[in-house]
Amino acid sequence: MIDLEAINLNAAKAHFALANVPMYIARKLREDPAILNIALHNDADALFAEFVNRVSSEPASLREQVYPFALAVAAALKQDTPALKQMATLDLHHFGWLSDMISGLIEQQPSAATEARIGLDRQMNTDDIDLLASDFAIIPAAVTRAKVA
């Protein structure tokens, strides 16, 4: 069980109150250190279990309204697409834009193909750097020989 009561969600509540579109909430919550802390200190199963617990009843306060949004963004920060997809299947009608925000978070998650391409790009960049480094290592020696001759 995640102790959300002990986490400072004042900034999250303020962003929630000012939001005019679902992804504004997501963007602001991603920047919130409290949400990052939730993501870092909890695994995906704990986030999902707490999410289910929090959406099982109608929220009685703004703070209770914010909890599921914070948990969904924490799951997105962990890049846990399966948990987000499970969250999207629940009855979220008491939580306004939550369903729309989760759909947006799912769309923003990297796909397996994207992750493979990023890995390949990183490898190519490493190879390019190694090649450039070896080229530059040769150049000073050639310049030195030219000055000596």
N, C-alpha and C positions, 0 to 999 in steps of 0.2 A: 504494500500500500504506500503510495506516495503522499507525503505530508505537504499538500499544497497550501495549507493554512499558514505554514511557516515561511512561505516564499513571498517576497515582496512583489506583488503584481500591480502596484499602483500605476506604473507606466503603461502596462498592458491594458488596464481599465481605462486610462485616459485615451489611448489610441482607439480602443474599442468604441468609446463614446463619440469620438470624432469621425469615425470611418464612414465613408459614403459608398464604398465598394468592397467586396470581400477580400480582394487581393491586397488592398491597402492594409488591412488588419494583418494578413500573412507577412507582408514586407516589414511592417513595424515590429511584429512579434519576433521575427527572425533576428532583428537587431537588438532585441532586449536581452541583457545578460542573464536575467532570471530564467528565461526560456531556454537559453543555451545551457544553463546550469541543470535544468530539468533533463535535457537531452543527454548531457554528459554523465549524469549520475544515475541514470535508470536505463534498463534494457528495454527492448521493444515490447516484450511481453508485459512488463510492468506498466508501460505507457498505455498499451491497449486495454489492460484490465482496469486501470484507473479511468480511462476514457469511458468505457462501458458503464462503470459505476456512476460517473458524473452525468451521463446523458440519460440515465434510467428514470430520472424524475425531472419535473419542471423546475427551472432555476428560480430561487426566491430572492436573489439579489444580483447586482451587476457582477460582483466577484464570482458567483456561481455560474453566471452566463459566460464569463471569460475562461473558466477552467478548461472546457473541452477545446476551445480554440487554441489555448496554450499547449495542450497535450498533442493536438494534431500537428502543430508547427514543430514541436519537439520531435515527433516521429519523422517529419519531413527533414529536419536537420540531421537525423540519423540515416537519412536516405532509405527509410524502411517503407518501400512501396506496398508490400503485402499488408502491413498494418494499416496504412492509409486506405487501401482498398476495402479492408474489413470494416474500418470506421465508416466508410461511405455507405455500407449496406444497412447500417442501423437506422432506427427511427430518430431523426434529428429535427422534427418539426417544431420543437420548443426553442430551437437555437438559431432562428433566423437564417443568416448567411452561412452557417457552418457547413452545410452540404456543398454549397457553391465553392467555398474556400477550399474544402478538401479536394473537390474535383480539380480545382486550379493547382493545388499542390501536387496532385498525382500527375497532371500534365507536365509539370516542371521537373519531375524526377527523371534522372538520366535513365535511359533504357540500357539493356545489356549491350546492344550494338553500339550505342554512344560510348559506354564505358570501355568497350574493346577498342574503339577508334581513338579515344583519349589515351589509352595505354600504348597503342601503336604510335601515336603522335609523340608521346613522351620518349619512347624508345628512339624514334627517328631524330628527335631533337638532341638526345644524348649522343647519338652517332654523329650528327652534324657537328656538335661541339668538339667531339674527339677529333674529327677530321680537321676542323679549323685549327685546333690546338696543335696538331701535328704539322700543319702547313706553316703556322707561325713559328714553330720551333725550327723549321728548316730555313726560314727567311733570315734570321739574324746570323746564322752560320754563313750563308751566301754573301751577305753584306760584309761580314768580317773578312772573308776571303778576298772580296773585291778591294777592300781598303788596304790590305796587306800587299797585294800584287801591284 
